[in-house]
Amino acid sequence: MTDLTVNGQPVRYRLAPETPLLFALRDVSNLTGTKYGCGSGECGACTVHIDGRAVRSCRVPIAQVEGTMVTTIEALSRDRGHPVQQAMVAEGAIQCGFCTAGIVMAASALLAANPQPSDADVAGAITNLCRCGVQPRLVRAIRGVARGDGAILAVPPPGIDPADAAHAIPALSAKP
Ligand code: FES
């Protein structure tokens, strides 16, 4: 058995210790926003936060996450209005969408740890693969969040209440 916290809820998985965290999240907890891509730690589609760090969950045996706090894309923001999500929509950095959740999780962890990343910081932290080729737009989106780009504030994505969006942006975009 493995006890941990997933998206703020205590969870006990009764799985073989070598079971990848990704399978526990998707197949047991039905948190299917986290995607299975390569299964070998290369693509980043399975990225989640473990104690605030971006981790590729396909390569993490469940036994290694005992007592940790895991966050998936479903809990990153209550309204899908996280600044990274808004910025990626505003920049057109979402195409087929398969890799998007992993990229958002990686970018949000980067900005939480380093609110003013350089292009080199972004390149080093966001190694997720995207076959649609959004990387240049992705870098612009992340740098826009780091700048507290007003254009992002002005155009929340469809379905996001502008008041919620305006509330969400300053939390991450505040200068140190
Ligand atoms: Fe985990 Fe590709 S599915 S890195």
Residues whose N, C-alpha, C, O or C-beta is under 5 A from the ligand:
A	BS01	FES	K35 Y36 G37 C38 G39 S40 G41 E42 C43 G44 A45 C46 R56 C58
